[in-house]
């Protein structure tokens, strides 16, 4: 129960637009250390943080943590969230190509989870 509360609090910090990138990286490290069984239910919260930052390193870490939490039960939701992020990058300038490529690779990786 206490770990679930900690995970929820970490996710709230991660989703906060007021948290700076260093805080988000630390929070992601802490989330990654928590019990996977607890975190599986929070994969959508973790992926939701993609829209709260433009920093490539933070986004990379978010995707890395989220990919560890994908299960056959939550794969559809995870792919849908990643696809929404890809759509957001279509109208963006060339600097977003790296992020877009990362998202597409994540979708391919997730789709291999069964």
Secondary structure, 3 states (H helix, E strand, C coil): CHHHHHHHHHHHHHHCCCCCHHHHHHHHHHHHHCCHHHHHHHHHHHHHHHHHCCCHHHHHHHHHHHHHHCCCCCHHHHHHHHHHHHHHHHCCCHHHHHHHHHHHHHHHHHHCCC
